[in-house]
Amino acid sequence: MTDSVPAHLTIVDDVVTTGATVQALAEVALQAGAKCVDIWAIARTPLAHS
């Protein structure tokens, strides 16, 4: 077992609302040594119409 982070990570989320959760996860992964983080989502909430 290794304590290092893979260079390329993919985060899969069921629903993205604001993106804050995946943003925080990506930032931590990059700080830990990842070079690239992809975010895949199954769905997103509708955008607010202003």
mmCIF entry with sequence, helices, sheets and N, C-alpha, C, O atoms, coordinates in Angstrom:
data_MODEL
# 
_entry.id   MODEL 
# 
_entity.id                         1 
_entity.type                       polymer 
_entity.pdbx_number_of_molecules   1 
# 
_entity_poly.entity_id                      1 
_entity_poly.type                           'polypeptide(L)' 
_entity_poly.nstd_linkage                   no 
_entity_poly.nstd_monomer                   no 
_entity_poly.pdbx_seq_one_letter_code       MTDSVPAHLTIVDDVVTTGATVQALAEVALQAGAKCVDIWAIARTPLAHS 
_entity_poly.pdbx_seq_one_letter_code_can   MTDSVPAHLTIVDDVVTTGATVQALAEVALQAGAKCVDIWAIARTPLAHS 
_entity_poly.pdbx_strand_id                 A 
# 
loop_
_entity_poly_seq.entity_id 
_entity_poly_seq.num 
_entity_poly_seq.mon_id 
_entity_poly_seq.hetero 
1 1  MET n 
1 2  THR n 
1 3  ASP n 
1 4  SER n 
1 5  VAL n 
1 6  PRO n 
1 7  ALA n 
1 8  HIS n 
1 9  LEU n 
1 10 THR n 
1 11 ILE n 
1 12 VAL n 
1 13 ASP n 
1 14 ASP n 
1 15 VAL n 
1 16 VAL n 
1 17 THR n 
1 18 THR n 
1 19 GLY n 
1 20 ALA n 
1 21 THR n 
1 22 VAL n 
1 23 GLN n 
1 24 ALA n 
1 25 LEU n 
1 26 ALA n 
1 27 GLU n 
1 28 VAL n 
1 29 ALA n 
1 30 LEU n 
1 31 GLN n 
1 32 ALA n 
1 33 GLY n 
1 34 ALA n 
1 35 LYS n 
1 36 CYS n 
1 37 VAL n 
1 38 ASP n 
1 39 ILE n 
1 40 TRP n 
1 41 ALA n 
1 42 ILE n 
1 43 ALA n 
1 44 ARG n 
1 45 THR n 
1 46 PRO n 
1 47 LEU n 
1 48 ALA n 
1 49 HIS n 
1 50 SER n 
# 
_struct_asym.id          A 
_struct_asym.entity_id   1 
# 
_struct_conf.conf_type_id            HELX_P 
_struct_conf.id                      HELX_P1 
_struct_conf.pdbx_PDB_helix_id       AA1 
_struct_conf.beg_label_comp_id       ALA 
_struct_conf.beg_label_asym_id       A 
_struct_conf.beg_label_seq_id        20 
_struct_conf.pdbx_beg_PDB_ins_code   ? 
_struct_conf.end_label_comp_id       GLN 
_struct_conf.end_label_asym_id       A 
_struct_conf.end_label_seq_id        31 
_struct_conf.pdbx_end_PDB_ins_code   ? 
_struct_conf.beg_auth_comp_id        ALA 
_struct_conf.beg_auth_asym_id        A 
_struct_conf.beg_auth_seq_id         20 
_struct_conf.end_auth_comp_id        GLN 
_struct_conf.end_auth_asym_id        A 
_struct_conf.end_auth_seq_id         31 
_struct_conf.pdbx_PDB_helix_class    1 
_struct_conf.details                 ? 
_struct_conf.pdbx_PDB_helix_length   12 
# 
_struct_conf_type.id          HELX_P 
_struct_conf_type.criteria    ? 
_struct_conf_type.reference   ? 
# 
_struct_sheet.id               AA1 
_struct_sheet.type             ? 
_struct_sheet.number_strands   2 
_struct_sheet.details          ? 
# 
_struct_sheet_order.sheet_id     AA1 
_struct_sheet_order.range_id_1   1 
_struct_sheet_order.range_id_2   2 
_struct_sheet_order.offset       ? 
_struct_sheet_order.sense        parallel 
# 
loop_
_struct_sheet_range.sheet_id 
_struct_sheet_range.id 
_struct_sheet_range.beg_label_comp_id 
_struct_sheet_range.beg_label_asym_id 
_struct_sheet_range.beg_label_seq_id 
_struct_sheet_range.pdbx_beg_PDB_ins_code 
_struct_sheet_range.end_label_comp_id 
_struct_sheet_range.end_label_asym_id 
_struct_sheet_range.end_label_seq_id 
_struct_sheet_range.pdbx_end_PDB_ins_code 
_struct_sheet_range.beg_auth_comp_id 
_struct_sheet_range.beg_auth_asym_id 
_struct_sheet_range.beg_auth_seq_id 
_struct_sheet_range.end_auth_comp_id 
_struct_sheet_range.end_auth_asym_id 
_struct_sheet_range.end_auth_seq_id 
AA1 1 HIS A 8  ? VAL A 16 ? HIS A 8  VAL A 16 
AA1 2 CYS A 36 ? ARG A 44 ? CYS A 36 ARG A 44 
# 
loop_
_atom_site.group_PDB 
_atom_site.id 
_atom_site.type_symbol 
_atom_site.label_atom_id 
_atom_site.label_alt_id 
_atom_site.label_comp_id 
_atom_site.label_asym_id 
_atom_site.label_entity_id 
_atom_site.label_seq_id 
_atom_site.pdbx_PDB_ins_code 
_atom_site.Cartn_x 
_atom_site.Cartn_y 
_atom_site.Cartn_z 
_atom_site.occupancy 
_atom_site.B_iso_or_equiv 
_atom_site.pdbx_formal_charge 
_atom_site.auth_seq_id 
_atom_site.auth_comp_id 
_atom_site.auth_asym_id 
_atom_site.auth_atom_id 
_atom_site.pdbx_PDB_model_num 
ATOM 1   N N  . MET A 1 1  ? 0.849   -1.185 0.000   1.00 0.00 ? 1  MET A N  1 
ATOM 2   C CA . MET A 1 1  ? 0.000   0.000  0.000   1.00 0.00 ? 1  MET A CA 1 
ATOM 3   C C  . MET A 1 1  ? 0.886   1.238  0.000   1.00 0.00 ? 1  MET A C  1 
ATOM 4   O O  . MET A 1 1  ? 1.957   1.257  0.607   1.00 0.00 ? 1  MET A O  1 
ATOM 5   N N  . THR A 1 2  ? 0.424   2.257  -0.685  1.00 0.00 ? 2  THR A N  1 
ATOM 6   C CA . THR A 1 2  ? 1.201   3.485  -0.798  1.00 0.00 ? 2  THR A CA 1 
ATOM 7   C C  . THR A 1 2  ? 0.419   4.669  -0.235  1.00 0.00 ? 2  THR A C  1 
ATOM 8   O O  . THR A 1 2  ? -0.812  4.673  -0.241  1.00 0.00 ? 2  THR A O  1 
ATOM 9   N N  . ASP A 1 3  ? 1.138   5.654  0.241   1.00 0.00 ? 3  ASP A N  1 
ATOM 10  C CA . ASP A 1 3  ? 0.505   6.854  0.775   1.00 0.00 ? 3  ASP A CA 1 
ATOM 11  C C  . ASP A 1 3  ? 0.456   7.979  -0.246  1.00 0.00 ? 3  ASP A C  1 
ATOM 12  O O  . ASP A 1 3  ? -0.022  9.072  0.060   1.00 0.00 ? 3  ASP A O  1 
ATOM 13  N N  . SER A 1 4  ? 0.939   7.728  -1.447  1.00 0.00 ? 4  SER A N  1 
ATOM 14  C CA . SER A 1 4  ? 0.971   8.789  -2.451  1.00 0.00 ? 4  SER A CA 1 
ATOM 15  C C  . SER A 1 4  ? -0.360  8.878  -3.199  1.00 0.00 ? 4  SER A C  1 
ATOM 16  O O  . SER A 1 4  ? -1.135  7.924  -3.258  1.00 0.00 ? 4  SER A O  1 
ATOM 17  N N  . VAL A 1 5  ? -0.587  10.039 -3.755  1.00 0.00 ? 5  VAL A N  1 
ATOM 18  C CA . VAL A 1 5  ? -1.803  10.291 -4.533  1.00 0.00 ? 5  VAL A CA 1 
ATOM 19  C C  . VAL A 1 5  ? -1.482  10.043 -6.001  1.00 0.00 ? 5  VAL A C  1 
ATOM 20  O O  . VAL A 1 5  ? -0.423  10.463 -6.469  1.00 0.00 ? 5  VAL A O  1 
ATOM 21  N N  . PRO A 1 6  ? -2.366  9.372  -6.744  1.00 0.00 ? 6  PRO A N  1 
ATOM 22  C CA . PRO A 1 6  ? -2.116  9.192  -8.178  1.00 0.00 ? 6  PRO A CA 1 
ATOM 23  C C  . PRO A 1 6  ? -2.011  10.543 -8.883  1.00 0.00 ? 6  PRO A C  1 
ATOM 24  O O  . PRO A 1 6  ? -2.602  11.524 -8.433  1.00 0.00 ? 6  PRO A O  1 
ATOM 25  N N  . ALA A 1 7  ? -1.277  10.595 -9.963  1.00 0.00 ? 7  ALA A N  1 
ATOM 26  C CA . ALA A 1 7  ? -1.095  11.845 -10.706 1.00 0.00 ? 7  ALA A CA 1 
ATOM 27  C C  . ALA A 1 7  ? -2.397  12.324 -11.339 1.00 0.00 ? 7  ALA A C  1 
ATOM 28  O O  . ALA A 1 7  ? -2.613  13.529 -11.469 1.00 0.00 ? 7  ALA A O  1 
ATOM 29  N N  . HIS A 1 8  ? -3.263  11.397 -11.732 1.00 0.00 ? 8  HIS A N  1 
ATOM 30  C CA . HIS A 1 8  ? -4.523  11.744 -12.396 1.00 0.00 ? 8  HIS A CA 1 
ATOM 31  C C  . HIS A 1 8  ? -5.669  11.102 -11.634 1.00 0.00 ? 8  HIS A C  1 
ATOM 32  O O  . HIS A 1 8  ? -5.749  9.877  -11.539 1.00 0.00 ? 8  HIS A O  1 
ATOM 33  N N  . LEU A 1 9  ? -6.553  11.923 -11.092 1.00 0.00 ? 9  LEU A N  1 
ATOM 34  C CA . LEU A 1 9  ? -7.710  11.431 -10.344 1.00 0.00 ? 9  LEU A CA 1 
ATOM 35  C C  . LEU A 1 9  ? -9.005  11.801 -11.062 1.00 0.00 ? 9  LEU A C  1 
ATOM 36  O O  . LEU A 1 9  ? -9.082  12.813 -11.759 1.00 0.00 ? 9  LEU A O  1 
ATOM 37  N N  . THR A 1 10 ? -10.013 10.962 -10.877 1.00 0.00 ? 10 THR A N  1 
ATOM 38  C CA . THR A 1 10 ? -11.356 11.277 -11.343 1.00 0.00 ? 10 THR A CA 1 
ATOM 39  C C  . THR A 1 10 ? -12.286 11.192 -10.147 1.00 0.00 ? 10 THR A C  1 
ATOM 40  O O  . THR A 1 10 ? -12.338 10.170 -9.463  1.00 0.00 ? 10 THR A O  1 
ATOM 41  N N  . ILE A 1 11 ? -13.018 12.264 -9.897  1.00 0.00 ? 11 ILE A N  1 
ATOM 42  C CA . ILE A 1 11 ? -14.014 12.303 -8.830  1.00 0.00 ? 11 ILE A CA 1 
ATOM 43  C C  . ILE A 1 11 ? -15.377 12.170 -9.492  1.00 0.00 ? 11 ILE A C  1 
ATOM 44  O O  . ILE A 1 11 ? -15.694 12.926 -10.410 1.00 0.00 ? 11 ILE A O  1 
ATOM 45  N N  . VAL A 1 12 ? -16.184 11.219 -9.039  1.00 0.00 ? 12 VAL A N  1 
ATOM 46  C CA . VAL A 1 12 ? -17.525 11.016 -9.573  1.00 0.00 ? 12 VAL A CA 1 
ATOM 47  C C  . VAL A 1 12 ? -18.527 11.418 -8.498  1.00 0.00 ? 12 VAL A C  1 
ATOM 48  O O  . VAL A 1 12 ? -18.492 10.907 -7.379  1.00 0.00 ? 12 VAL A O  1 
ATOM 49  N N  . ASP A 1 13 ? -19.411 12.332 -8.847  1.00 0.00 ? 13 ASP A N  1 
ATOM 50  C CA . ASP A 1 13 ? -20.434 12.810 -7.921  1.00 0.00 ? 13 ASP A CA 1 
ATOM 51  C C  . ASP A 1 13 ? -21.802 12.508 -8.518  1.00 0.00 ? 13 ASP A C  1 
ATOM 52  O O  . ASP A 1 13 ? -21.977 12.549 -9.736  1.00 0.00 ? 13 ASP A O  1 
ATOM 53  N N  . ASP A 1 14 ? -22.770 12.204 -7.658  1.00 0.00 ? 14 ASP A N  1 
ATOM 54  C CA . ASP A 1 14 ? -24.098 11.894 -8.183  1.00 0.00 ? 14 ASP A CA 1 
ATOM 55  C C  . ASP A 1 14 ? -24.805 13.154 -8.682  1.00 0.00 ? 14 ASP A C  1 
ATOM 56  O O  . ASP A 1 14 ? -25.355 13.158 -9.783  1.00 0.00 ? 14 ASP A O  1 
ATOM 57  N N  . VAL A 1 15 ? -24.795 14.223 -7.883  1.00 0.00 ? 15 VAL A N  1 
ATOM 58  C CA . VAL A 1 15 ? -25.455 15.463 -8.272  1.00 0.00 ? 15 VAL A CA 1 
ATOM 59  C C  . VAL A 1 15 ? -24.575 16.638 -7.868  1.00 0.00 ? 15 VAL A C  1 
ATOM 60  O O  . VAL A 1 15 ? -24.110 16.704 -6.730  1.00 0.00 ? 15 VAL A O  1 
ATOM 61  N N  . VAL A 1 16 ? -24.346 17.554 -8.782  1.00 0.00 ? 16 VAL A N  1 
ATOM 62  C CA . VAL A 1 16 ? -23.608 18.774 -8.470  1.00 0.00 ? 16 VAL A CA 1 
ATOM 63  C C  . VAL A 1 16 ? -24.618 19.902 -8.318  1.00 0.00 ? 16 VAL A C  1 
ATOM 64  O O  . VAL A 1 16 ? -25.410 20.167 -9.223  1.00 0.00 ? 16 VAL A O  1 
ATOM 65  N N  . THR A 1 17 ? -24.584 20.559 -7.170  1.00 0.00 ? 17 THR A N  1 
ATOM 66  C CA . THR A 1 17 ? -25.479 21.686 -6.925  1.00 0.00 ? 17 THR A CA 1 
ATOM 67  C C  . THR A 1 17 ? -24.708 22.990 -7.101  1.00 0.00 ? 17 THR A C  1 
ATOM 68  O O  . THR A 1 17 ? -24.955 23.739 -8.047  1.00 0.00 ? 17 THR A O  1 
ATOM 69  N N  . THR A 1 18 ? -23.775 23.261 -6.190  1.00 0.00 ? 18 THR A N  1 
ATOM 70  C CA . THR A 1 18 ? -22.971 24.484 -6.294  1.00 0.00 ? 18 THR A CA 1 
ATOM 71  C C  . THR A 1 18 ? -21.568 24.200 -6.805  1.00 0.00 ? 18 THR A C  1 
ATOM 72  O O  . THR A 1 18 ? -20.889 25.104 -7.293  1.00 0.00 ? 18 THR A O  1 
ATOM 73  N N  . GLY A 1 19 ? -21.129 22.952 -6.699  1.00 0.00 ? 19 GLY A N  1 
ATOM 74  C CA . GLY A 1 19 ? -19.771 22.603 -7.085  1.00 0.00 ? 19 GLY A CA 1 
ATOM 75  C C  . GLY A 1 19 ? -18.773 22.742 -5.949  1.00 0.00 ? 19 GLY A C  1 
ATOM 76  O O  . GLY A 1 19 ? -17.594 22.434 -6.125  1.00 0.00 ? 19 GLY A O  1 
ATOM 77  N N  . ALA A 1 20 ? -19.223 23.200 -4.788  1.00 0.00 ? 20 ALA A N  1 
ATOM 78  C CA . ALA A 1 20 ? -18.320 23.443 -3.659  1.00 0.00 ? 20 ALA A CA 1 
ATOM 79  C C  . ALA A 1 20 ? -17.652 22.162 -3.158  1.00 0.00 ? 20 ALA A C  1 
ATOM 80  O O  . ALA A 1 20 ? -16.468 22.175 -2.822  1.00 0.00 ? 20 ALA A O  1 
ATOM 81  N N  . THR A 1 21 ? -18.385 21.075 -3.107  1.00 0.00 ? 21 THR A N  1 
ATOM 82  C CA . THR A 1 21 ? -17.818 19.827 -2.599  1.00 0.00 ? 21 THR A CA 1 
ATOM 83  C C  . THR A 1 21 ? -16.720 19.298 -3.509  1.00 0.00 ? 21 THR A C  1 
ATOM 84  O O  . THR A 1 21 ? -15.631 18.967 -3.042  1.00 0.00 ? 21 THR A O  1 
ATOM 85  N N  . VAL A 1 22 ? -17.000 19.218 -4.800  1.00 0.00 ? 22 VAL A N  1 
ATOM 86  C CA . VAL A 1 22 ? -15.982 18.703 -5.718  1.00 0.00 ? 22 VAL A CA 1 
ATOM 87  C C  . VAL A 1 22 ? -14.811 19.676 -5.837  1.00 0.00 ? 22 VAL A C  1 
ATOM 88  O O  . VAL A 1 22 ? -13.677 19.246 -6.048  1.00 0.00 ? 22 VAL A O  1 
ATOM 89  N N  . GLN A 1 23 ? -15.064 20.967 -5.706  1.00 0.00 ? 23 GLN A N  1 
ATOM 90  C CA . GLN A 1 23 ? -13.986 21.955 -5.718  1.00 0.00 ? 23 GLN A CA 1 
ATOM 91  C C  . GLN A 1 23 ? -13.051 21.720 -4.530  1.00 0.00 ? 23 GLN A C  1 
ATOM 92  O O  . GLN A 1 23 ? -11.830 21.728 -4.686  1.00 0.00 ? 23 GLN A O  1 
ATOM 93  N N  . ALA A 1 24 ? -13.623 21.512 -3.351  1.00 0.00 ? 24 ALA A N  1 
ATOM 94  C CA . ALA A 1 24 ? -12.813 21.265 -2.152  1.00 0.00 ? 24 ALA A CA 1 
ATOM 95  C C  . ALA A 1 24 ? -12.019 19.967 -2.294  1.00 0.00 ? 24 ALA A C  1 
ATOM 96  O O  . ALA A 1 24 ? -10.840 19.925 -1.945  1.00 0.00 ? 24 ALA A O  1 
ATOM 97  N N  . LEU A 1 25 ? -12.652 18.911 -2.802  1.00 0.00 ? 25 LEU A N  1 
ATOM 98  C CA . LEU A 1 25 ? -11.954 17.644 -2.997  1.00 0.00 ? 25 LEU A CA 1 
ATOM 99  C C  . LEU A 1 25 ? -10.807 17.786 -3.987  1.00 0.00 ? 25 LEU A C  1 
ATOM 100 O O  . LEU A 1 25 ? -9.720  17.254 -3.763  1.00 0.00 ? 25 LEU A O  1 
ATOM 101 N N  . ALA A 1 26 ? -11.047 18.498 -5.075  1.00 0.00 ? 26 ALA A N  1 
ATOM 102 C CA . ALA A 1 26 ? -10.010 18.697 -6.087  1.00 0.00 ? 26 ALA A CA 1 
ATOM 103 C C  . ALA A 1 26 ? -8.839  19.494 -5.519  1.00 0.00 ? 26 ALA A C  1 
ATOM 104 O O  . ALA A 1 26 ? -7.683  19.168 -5.789  1.00 0.00 ? 26 ALA A O  1 
ATOM 105 N N  . GLU A 1 27 ? -9.123  20.529 -4.742  1.00 0.00 ? 27 GLU A N  1 
ATOM 106 C CA . GLU A 1 27 ? -8.053  21.333 -4.139  1.00 0.00 ? 27 GLU A CA 1 
ATOM 107 C C  . GLU A 1 27 ? -7.188  20.499 -3.208  1.00 0.00 ? 27 GLU A C  1 
ATOM 108 O O  . GLU A 1 27 ? -5.963  20.609 -3.238  1.00 0.00 ? 27 GLU A O  1 
ATOM 109 N N  . VAL A 1 28 ? -7.812  19.668 -2.380  1.00 0.00 ? 28 VAL A N  1 
ATOM 110 C CA . VAL A 1 28 ? -7.057  18.808 -1.462  1.00 0.00 ? 28 VAL A CA 1 
ATOM 111 C C  . VAL A 1 28 ? -6.217  17.808 -2.244  1.00 0.00 ? 28 VAL A C  1 
ATOM 112 O O  . VAL A 1 28 ? -5.062  17.565 -1.894  1.00 0.00 ? 28 VAL A O  1 
ATOM 113 N N  . ALA A 1 29 ? -6.781  17.228 -3.295  1.00 0.00 ? 29 ALA A N  1 
ATOM 114 C CA . ALA A 1 29 ? -6.041  16.257 -4.101  1.00 0.00 ? 29 ALA A CA 1 
ATOM 115 C C  . ALA A 1 29 ? -4.827  16.913 -4.761  1.00 0.00 ? 29 ALA A C  1 
ATOM 116 O O  . ALA A 1 29 ? -3.745  16.327 -4.792  1.00 0.00 ? 29 ALA A O  1 
ATOM 117 N N  . LEU A 1 30 ? -5.004  18.126 -5.289  1.00 0.00 ? 30 LEU A N  1 
ATOM 118 C CA . LEU A 1 30 ? -3.892  18.832 -5.922  1.00 0.00 ? 30 LEU A CA 1 
ATOM 119 C C  . LEU A 1 30 ? -2.819  19.195 -4.898  1.00 0.00 ? 30 LEU A C  1 
ATOM 120 O O  . LEU A 1 30 ? -1.627  19.084 -5.185  1.00 0.00 ? 30 LEU A O  1 
ATOM 121 N N  . GLN A 1 31 ? -3.227  19.622 -3.720  1.00 0.00 ? 31 GLN A N  1 
ATOM 122 C CA . GLN A 1 31 ? -2.266  19.938 -2.655  1.00 0.00 ? 31 GLN A CA 1 
ATOM 123 C C  . GLN A 1 31 ? -1.505  18.696 -2.205  1.00 0.00 ? 31 GLN A C  1 
ATOM 124 O O  . GLN A 1 31 ? -0.362  18.787 -1.757  1.00 0.00 ? 31 GLN A O  1 
ATOM 125 N N  . ALA A 1 32 ? -2.148  17.536 -2.327  1.00 0.00 ? 32 ALA A N  1 
ATOM 126 C CA . ALA A 1 32 ? -1.515  16.277 -1.913  1.00 0.00 ? 32 ALA A CA 1 
ATOM 127 C C  . ALA A 1 32 ? -0.605  15.697 -2.983  1.00 0.00 ? 32 ALA A C  1 
ATOM 128 O O  . ALA A 1 32 ? 0.070   14.694 -2.750  1.00 0.00 ? 32 ALA A O  1 
ATOM 129 N N  . GLY A 1 33 ? -0.581  16.331 -4.172  1.00 0.00 ? 33 GLY A N  1 
ATOM 130 C CA . GLY A 1 33 ? 0.339   15.872 -5.201  1.00 0.00 ? 33 GLY A CA 1 
ATOM 131 C C  . GLY A 1 33 ? -0.262  15.436 -6.515  1.00 0.00 ? 33 GLY A C  1 
ATOM 132 O O  . GLY A 1 33 ? 0.479   15.113 -7.444  1.00 0.00 ? 33 GLY A O  1 
ATOM 133 N N  . ALA A 1 34 ? -1.580  15.413 -6.631  1.00 0.00 ? 34 ALA A N  1 
ATOM 134 C CA . ALA A 1 34 ? -2.197  15.075 -7.912  1.00 0.00 ? 34 ALA A CA 1 
ATOM 135 C C  . ALA A 1 34 ? -1.854  16.160 -8.929  1.00 0.00 ? 34 ALA A C  1 
ATOM 136 O O  . ALA A 1 34 ? -1.751  17.336 -8.580  1.00 0.00 ? 34 ALA A O  1 
ATOM 137 N N  . LYS A 1 35 ? -1.681  15.766 -10.173 1.00 0.00 ? 35 LYS A N  1 
ATOM 138 C CA . LYS A 1 35 ? -1.373  16.724 -11.241 1.00 0.00 ? 35 LYS A CA 1 
ATOM 139 C C  . LYS A 1 35 ? -2.625  17.138 -12.008 1.00 0.00 ? 35 LYS A C  1 
ATOM 140 O O  . LYS A 1 35 ? -2.677  18.231 -12.572 1.00 0.00 ? 35 LYS A O  1 
ATOM 141 N N  . CYS A 1 36 ? -3.624  16.274 -12.030 1.00 0.00 ? 36 CYS A N  1 
ATOM 142 C CA . CYS A 1 36 ? -4.845  16.526 -12.795 1.00 0.00 ? 36 CYS A CA 1 
ATOM 143 C C  . CYS A 1 36 ? -6.016  15.884 -12.057 1.00 0.00 ? 36 CYS A C  1 
ATOM 144 O O  . CYS A 1 36 ? -5.919  14.746 -11.598 1.00 0.00 ? 36 CYS A O  1 
ATOM 145 N N  . VAL A 1 37 ? -7.120  16.618 -11.947 1.00 0.00 ? 37 VAL A N  1 
ATOM 146 C CA . VAL A 1 37 ? -8.328  16.087 -11.315 1.00 0.00 ? 37 VAL A CA 1 
ATOM 147 C C  . VAL A 1 37 ? -9.495  16.343 -12.250 1.00 0.00 ? 37 VAL A C  1 
ATOM 148 O O  . VAL A 1 37 ? -9.787  17.490 -12.589 1.00 0.00 ? 37 VAL A O  1 
ATOM 149 N N  . ASP A 1 38 ? -10.162 15.277 -12.666 1.00 0.00 ? 38 ASP A N  1 
ATOM 150 C CA . ASP A 1 38 ? -11.372 15.383 -13.481 1.00 0.00 ? 38 ASP A CA 1 
ATOM 151 C C  . ASP A 1 38 ? -12.581 15.232 -12.573 1.00 0.00 ? 38 ASP A C  1 
ATOM 152 O O  . ASP A 1 38 ? -12.544 14.466 -11.609 1.00 0.00 ? 38 ASP A O  1 
ATOM 153 N N  . ILE A 1 39 ? -13.646 15.954 -12.873 1.00 0.00 ? 39 ILE A N  1 
ATOM 154 C CA . ILE A 1 39 ? -14.895 15.845 -12.128 1.00 0.00 ? 39 ILE A CA 1 
ATOM 155 C C  . ILE A 1 39 ? -15.961 15.349 -13.096 1.00 0.00 ? 39 ILE A C  1 
ATOM 156 O O  . ILE A 1 39 ? -16.208 15.963 -14.133 1.00 0.00 ? 39 ILE A O  1 
ATOM 157 N N  . TRP A 1 40 ? -16.583 14.242 -12.747 1.00 0.00 ? 40 TRP A N  1 
ATOM 158 C CA . TRP A 1 40 ? -17.684 13.695 -13.531 1.00 0.00 ? 40 TRP A CA 1 
ATOM 159 C C  . TRP A 1 40 ? -18.927 13.720 -12.647 1.00 0.00 ? 40 TRP A C  1 
ATOM 160 O O  . TRP A 1 40 ? -18.863 13.360 -11.472 1.00 0.00 ? 40 TRP A O  1 
ATOM 161 N N  . ALA A 1 41 ? -20.043 14.140 -13.205 1.00 0.00 ? 41 ALA A N  1 
ATOM 162 C CA . ALA A 1 41 ? -21.294 14.177 -12.449 1.00 0.00 ? 41 ALA A CA 1 
ATOM 163 C C  . ALA A 1 41 ? -22.384 13.496 -13.255 1.00 0.00 ? 41 ALA A C  1 
ATOM 164 O O  . ALA A 1 41 ? -22.438 13.594 -14.481 1.00 0.00 ? 41 ALA A O  1 
ATOM 165 N N  . ILE A 1 42 ? -23.245 12.806 -12.532 1.00 0.00 ? 42 ILE A N  1 
ATOM 166 C CA . ILE A 1 42 ? -24.371 12.137 -13.165 1.00 0.00 ? 42 ILE A CA 1 
ATOM 167 C C  . ILE A 1 42 ? -25.458 13.170 -13.525 1.00 0.00 ? 42 ILE A C  1 
ATOM 168 O O  . ILE A 1 42 ? -26.107 13.058 -14.565 1.00 0.00 ? 42 ILE A O  1 
ATOM 169 N N  . ALA A 1 43 ? -25.643 14.166 -12.660 1.00 0.00 ? 43 ALA A N  1 
ATOM 170 C CA . ALA A 1 43 ? -26.673 15.202 -12.883 1.00 0.00 ? 43 ALA A CA 1 
ATOM 171 C C  . ALA A 1 43 ? -26.244 16.486 -12.195 1.00 0.00 ? 43 ALA A C  1 
ATOM 172 O O  . ALA A 1 43 ? -25.321 16.486 -11.381 1.00 0.00 ? 43 ALA A O  1 
ATOM 173 N N  . ARG A 1 44 ? -26.909 17.568 -12.523 1.00 0.00 ? 44 ARG A N  1 
ATOM 174 C CA . ARG A 1 44 ? -26.703 18.824 -11.838 1.00 0.00 ? 44 ARG A CA 1 
ATOM 175 C C  . ARG A 1 44 ? -28.050 19.479 -11.607 1.00 0.00 ? 44 ARG A C  1 
ATOM 176 O O  . ARG A 1 44 ? -29.018 19.202 -12.315 1.00 0.00 ? 44 ARG A O  1 
ATOM 177 N N  . THR A 1 45 ? -28.104 20.340 -10.623 1.00 0.00 ? 45 THR A N  1 
ATOM 178 C CA . THR A 1 45 ? -29.349 21.068 -10.403 1.00 0.00 ? 45 THR A CA 1 
ATOM 179 C C  . THR A 1 45 ? -29.472 22.147 -11.457 1.00 0.00 ? 45 THR A C  1 
ATOM 180 O O  . THR A 1 45 ? -28.457 22.607 -11.981 1.00 0.00 ? 45 THR A O  1 
ATOM 181 N N  . PRO A 1 46 ? -30.680 22.563 -11.785 1.00 0.00 ? 46 PRO A N  1 
ATOM 182 C CA . PRO A 1 46 ? -30.850 23.595 -12.818 1.00 0.00 ? 46 PRO A CA 1 
ATOM 183 C C  . PRO A 1 46 ? -30.191 24.907 -12.385 1.00 0.00 ? 46 PRO A C  1 
ATOM 184 O O  . PRO A 1 46 ? -30.139 25.231 -11.199 1.00 0.00 ? 46 PRO A O  1 
ATOM 185 N N  . LEU A 1 47 ? -29.694 25.646 -13.367 1.00 0.00 ? 47 LEU A N  1 
ATOM 186 C CA . LEU A 1 47 ? -29.112 26.946 -13.095 1.00 0.00 ? 47 LEU A CA 1 
ATOM 187 C C  . LEU A 1 47 ? -30.220 27.940 -12.772 1.00 0.00 ? 47 LEU A C  1 
ATOM 188 O O  . LEU A 1 47 ? -31.300 27.893 -13.360 1.00 0.00 ? 47 LEU A O  1 
ATOM 189 N N  . ALA A 1 48 ? -29.941 28.839 -11.831 1.00 0.00 ? 48 ALA A N  1 
ATOM 190 C CA . ALA A 1 48 ? -30.931 29.861 -11.486 1.00 0.00 ? 48 ALA A CA 1 
ATOM 191 C C  . ALA A 1 48 ? -31.015 30.878 -12.617 1.00 0.00 ? 48 ALA A C  1 
ATOM 192 O O  . ALA A 1 48 ? -29.995 31.287 -13.172 1.00 0.00 ? 48 ALA A O  1 
ATOM 193 N N  . HIS A 1 49 ? -32.212 31.275 -12.948 1.00 0.00 ? 49 HIS A N  1 
ATOM 194 C CA . HIS A 1 49 ? -32.413 32.288 -14.003 1.00 0.00 ? 49 HIS A CA 1 
ATOM 195 C C  . HIS A 1 49 ? -32.577 33.650 -13.339 1.00 0.00 ? 49 HIS A C  1 
ATOM 196 O O  . HIS A 1 49 ? -33.475 33.846 -12.520 1.00 0.00 ? 49 HIS A O  1 
ATOM 197 N N  . SER A 1 50 ? -31.708 34.585 -13.695 1.00 0.00 ? 50 SER A N  1 
ATOM 198 C CA . SER A 1 50 ? -31.786 35.924 -13.097 1.00 0.00 ? 50 SER A CA 1 
ATOM 199 C C  . SER A 1 50 ? -32.482 36.874 -14.023 1.00 0.00 ? 50 SER A C  1 
ATOM 200 O O  . SER A 1 50 ? -32.644 38.049 -13.694 1.00 0.00 ? 50 SER A O  1 
# 
